[in-house]
């Protein structure tokens, strides 16, 4: 597109330098660079609204349902506090001592470590689903990659991820955060 065509297209003088609009026009579109159709090209708000309307309805239904349940339970309950209802329930055993006693920090550390290492395994699930695409230099043909185009990228990135996790695990182990003494 020449500068004259560009001026006619935008309706007047172009105040942007020629190198900026030229590179923008030559840049590949998102749908061309993502072969799996990850990026949607919405041309107007109406199309986008039509795509996301079911999700918005689900979120609205969940919010309305939560508010309705809280309101109904608040309206239908008759509070009758008794000393038995006010005591802490310890799995059928009478409570010993105060319920607000201090716990060792080790309990919290183990819980946080469990959450961290458990969430890291959740990150492996998307990797496993896209492993074939990540290990092939070209788009897949019938769900398979030709042997000439196999790469180490998919496996290599997960090995780096697991190595970082193992370094963190060894550090925590050496610090003694997993001991119950």
Secondary structure, 3 states (H helix, E strand, C coil): CCHHHHHHHHCCCCCCCHHHHHHHHHCCCHHHHCCCCCCCCCCCHHHHHHHHHHHHHHHHHHHHHHHHHHHHHHHHCCCCCCHHHHCCCECCECCCCCCCCCCCHHHHHHHHHHHHHHHHHHHHHHHHHCHHHHCECCCCECCECCHHHECCHHHHHHHHHHHHHHHHHHHHHHHCCCCCC
